[in-house]
């Protein structure tokens, strides 16, 4: 007997998958048949995805709320889609994109072909958008450099109070932890910068 499973994904443990769970259960999927990943969609190296992939058998259906829950890498998504549909003979249904539903046998093979065409188109659009984002970032960095904007974290500079605190700590006049607290710094950070300053002025601690 064919079974229907759901797959939900959020990018991190502090995000809530409740909306996806509601959509999947409203689609008639038992809560116990829903696999959930708290993982980025950059690839398919996800524990719940690996389990549902192993679970699916010929005639089973995998339901997801939206295509981006499957992943972000459209080339890999196409590979996974083809593996499940053509190799495992399972079906995939995307709730918010009804055209992506290989379980609908009304259109038969034509429906599968249409789904693949849509996936190819989405892949093309997504790749173009990634290229556009990278190009905009490159142009933004170039424009900032042309304006003389210094990129990256600003270089830390010691203040007179910091140098005085280091001298007092070095000569035993003030404990290192208290000197750090007085400056609002952790002791480890204070010692790190103290060594940096010492190396600049060729002093040995």
PyMOL commands that set and color helices and strands:
alter all, ss='L'
color gray80, all
select helices_A, chain A and resi 18-26+31-33+47-55+67-70+74-87+108-146+160-170+176-182+187-200
alter helices_A, ss='H'
color red, helices_A
select strands_A, chain A and resi 4-10+34-38+61-64+91-94
alter strands_A, ss='S'
color yellow, strands_A
deselect
rebuild
show_as cartoon
